[in-house]
Amino acid sequence: MRLYLTYLFLLLSNVLYGQKTDSVRYEQYKKDKLHYLEYESKHRGFVKGKHTTLSYLHWGTKSENTLIWLHGSLLDAYDFEPFAKDLVEIGYHVISVDHYGHGKTGFPDRDLDFEDFADDLSVLLDSFSVEKAVIGGFSRGAYLATSFYNCYPNRVKGLVLEDGGSAKFYGHFYKQHRQEQEKILSAFNVPEDTRELYFGERNTEFEQYEQLYDSSGSVSQFQLLALIKKKGTQYVTYQGLDSYYQLKDSLQAANALQFPECISKYGRSIVLQEPLEIYQHLAVPLLILEATKQPDPFPQDEENAMLKKRHPQWVTHLKFPNASHNIHYECSKEFMSALLPFLSEFIKR
């Protein structure tokens, strides 16, 4: 079957592009497409949850030593791919999950919230016969991890929260004067050219791939293909996600932060989450990774310090002054230096 898919892809490539496109970028796209199809066949999985079907990538063999990773906004399961190999080597089965509307997990057909996602994630654990796992996440994914702990504390061995999930979402917004609040809200107004780049439509998959390709990065960027979806006859990437978050622009963001009862269940799941209350009776090890590069767009030090003070036996709080938000991308070596010792404590051989 894999050889057939490879042949079919090459055949379609020649039919669609013929001699018109022979650029270096297109040749790389063809190589990445083949790599992507093969990688997907080895690592992609789906599970029908309680509310919807979740897609995920996994590495390693089924084990009690399981890490569930939940990515951030506008990302997907491939975001954790660079780190999976090292964790497999120390004995972990790593599962990186596409949450609602991301990667290969579609938008639900009804308004589901973070608690619903926790139900679906619990079914995923059941599908691997995993009673307990370490749950980790970045940004929005960290808030999903916190919600899972709130719903299923007995299924959590430990928690890794990277710049999110340990403090109220945009908690600093409520502490500011009106002028500062307007400045924070204005950041949600994406310039039109940027909006077109990330939320626009293209005629072919290659055009979307080319738009996303980072010329300063590695030659192979096959992971980008997981972000591209077909919509009718067009190809899109992040289209619909900003509206799904209820944070499309400053007006929507103001409405979400100030009147969360008026927005979708999914939108208010993150806005109304109270991590300090959820972790009031914390009973598992918690690793907090906080980006503190100035100016800090998401200051959380006060709440993180409170958690550490309340639960000194459980909480490890590490700061990363060279990262503005995405620690595992901006400081990948330091990220792994923090993560590996923490996860090693849970190893059962």
N, C-alpha and C positions, 0 to 999 in steps of 0.2 A: 504493500500500500504506500509506503513512504517513497519508494522508487517511482511509483506511478505519479504521486503528487509532484515530485521533483520534475519529472518529464513534462507533466501538464503545465507546470509553471513556466518552464523554459519555452515551451511551445507558444503559450499565450504571450509571453514577453516579446517573442519575435513577431507575432501577428500584430500586436498593438503598436509596437514601436518601429519595427523593421529597421531601416537604415537611418531613420530620422534622429534617433538619440543614441549617440555612441560616446557620451561624455564619461569622464572618470567617475563622476558621482553616480551616474546610472549603472555603470558596471559594479560599483560598490553596493548599490541598492540590490542588484540581482544576487550578489554573493550573500548579502545580509538576509535576503528573503529566504534563500535556501537554508542558511544557518538557523533562521527563525523557525521555519517549519520543522526542522529536525529537533531543535531545542524544545519546541512546544510538545512534540510527540513524546518526549522523555519526561518532561516536568509538569505539564499542565494537567489539572484535574478539576472536576466539577462535583458539587454535591447539592442535592435538592434539600434545602433547609425547611424550617417550619413555615417561613413566609415567602421565600423566593430562592432561586438557585444562585449559589455562590461559586465563583471561579477562584482558583488559587494556583500557585506554583509551589512545588515542594522538592526538597533535596535531602538525600540520605534515606535510610530505611526506617520503617515504622518502629518507634521506640518510646519508652517512658520519658526519655529526655527529649521533650518536644518544645520548640519555641514557635509561637504564633506571632507573626509580625504584621502590623497594620500600618499602611503607608499614609502619607499626608495628602492634602488637597492637590488636585490636578496631577497626581502621580498614579502609579499602579504597582502590581506585585513585583515587577522587575526592579523596582527601586532598591530592593534588598538583595538582589542577585549577586552583587560584588562581594558580599560578606558571607554568603551561604557556605562556600567551600571550607572556610576556616572553622565554622561552627560544626560542620559535618565531621571534620577531622578530630574534634574533641568529643565526638559522640552524640551530637544532636541531630534530630530530625527537624528540619526547618520548613515551616509552612508560611508563605507570604500570601495574604488574602487580598483580592480586589474587593473593596467595599462598594456599596450601592452606586451605580452609575460610572464606575471606573473600570478600566481594562476590559476584561471579558465578562464582568458582572454587569448586567443591564440595569437600567432604571426600573425600579419596581412599578407594577401596574397600579399601585395605590400608595398613599402617604404612609410610609413606614418610618419609625424613629430608631434611635440608638438602642433602645431596649429590644426592639424587633431584631436588629442586627445581632445583638447578643444571643438571642434565641437561635438564629441561623448558625452562628459561630459555634454554639454548643452542639448542634447537630453535626457540624464538621468534625469536632473532636470525637463524637461518637463513631463517626464513619471510620476513624483510625483506631478505635478502641482505646483512646487516650482519656484517662480519668481526670488528670490534672496536667496543666502545662504552664510554662512561663509565657506571659502575655506581654508583648511590647508594642510600642507604636510611636510614630512621629507626628507632632502637630495634631491635625484632626484625628489621625489614627491613635494618638495617645488619649484623646478624649473618648474614643471608642473603647480603648482598653480599660479605662476607668469605669465606663458604663458596664462593661462585661464583669468587672470585679464586683460592682454594685449588685448585679443580677445573679452572678454565679460565683460567689466568693470561695466556695468549696472546690471549685475546679481550677483554682489559680495557685500555682506554687510560688510565683514571684512576679514582679512587675518591672518593666523598663519603660519609663516615660521620658521621651526626648522632646523638650521644649513644648510641652502641652500636657493636659490631663491632670496636672497637680495644682493648678491655679485656675480661677474662674476665667472663662473665655473672654478676652478683651476686658478683664477686670480693671485694668488701669484707665479705661475709658470713663468709668463712672466716678473716678477720683479727680477728673480734670474740670477746669472751667470751660464755659461754652466755646471760647475761641480755640482752645486746645482740642476739644471734642470735634469741632469742625475740621481741624487739620487732620485728625485721625481718620475721619470719615472720607475726606477728599482722596485719600490713598486708594479707595475702592473704585475711583473713576479711572478706568483703564484707557490710555490713549487709543484713538481709533485705529491707527496702524497696527498697534499691538493686539487689539481686539480682533482685527481681521486675520492676523497671523495665527492666533491660537484658537479662535472660534469660527473662522471662516470655512468655506467649502472649496474643494479642489476637484478637478475632473478625474484625476487618477491618484492611485495610492502613492506612486512615485513622487508626484508633486507635493503631497503632504509630507512624505519622508524628507524631501529636499528642504522644505520649509523648516522642519524641526532639526535637521542635521547641524551639529556643532562642529564647525571647521577647525576649532582649536582642540577638539577632543580626540579620542581614539579613532582609528580608521574605520573599524567595524562598530556600527551602532544599531545592531539588529533589534535591540530592545525597543527602539522607537516604533516598530511595526505593531506592537501590542496596543499602542495608543490610538491607532488609526481604525476607524469604523466606516462601514459603508452605509450611507443614508440615501436611499433611492438610487440614483445614478451618480451621486456625488460621494466624496470622501471627507470625513470630518475627524477632529481629534477631541478637543475639550468642549465642543458645542453642547450647551444645555447645563453644564455643571455649575456655572456661576449663578444661574437662576435657581437651580436645585438647592444650592447652598443658602438661597435667599440673601445673597450678598453681591448682586450684580453691579451695583453702583452705590454712590453715597446715600441716595434716597432709600434704597432697599436696606442698606446697612444700618442707617439711622432707625428705620422701622423695626429691624430685627433686634437691635440692642436696646431700644427704648420701649417697644411695644411687642415683646415676643409672643404674647398671647394671641396676636393677630396674624402670625405667620404659620407656616406648615409645621406639622409635628416634627419632621426631620430637622427643619431649621431651628426650632426652639430646643431641640434635644441638646445642642451644644451650648446655646446661649444660657439656658437655665441650669446647666449642670453645676453643682456645688462640690468640687473635689474635697474641700476641707471637711464638709459634712460626711461625704462618702467614706473618707479615710479616717473618720473619728475613731473607729475601732479596728484600725489596720492590724492584720495578724500574719502578714507575709512580708518577706524582704522586698523593698522598693528602691530601685535605682532611678534617681532623678538626674537627668542630664540637661543642664540649662545653658543656653547660648546667651552670652552677656556682652557681646561686642557693642560698643557705643557708636551712635545712639541706639539703644536697645528698642526695637519695634514692639517687643512683647515682654515688658518687665514683669518678672514673676518671683523675684528674689524674696519679697516679704512673705508670700504664702509658702514658698518652699522652705524658708527658714522656720516657719511655724510648724510645718509638718515634721521637720527634723527635730525640733525641740519637743514636740509631743511624743514622737516615737523614735528616740535615739537608737533603740535596739533593732529597729527595722529599716530605717531610712538612711540611704547613702546619697548625699547631694553633691554633685560635681559640677563646677562651672567651667565654661569654655569661652575665654575672652576673645578668641580669634574667630568665633562663629557668630553670625548675626541671627540665624534661625536654624538652618539645615546643617546640624553638626556632622552627621554621617557623610555628608557630601563635602562640606568645607574643611573638616578636620577628620578625615576618615581613619587615619592611623591612631589618633587620640581616642576616637570613638571606639575602635576595636580594643584598645588598651584598657578601656573602662569596662567594656561589655564582656570580654572573655573571662576575666577573673570572677565576675559576678555570676555568669552562667555556669562556670566550673563548679561552683558550690552545690549545684543541684544534680550533678552527674551521678547516675546510678549505673553501675557496670555489671 
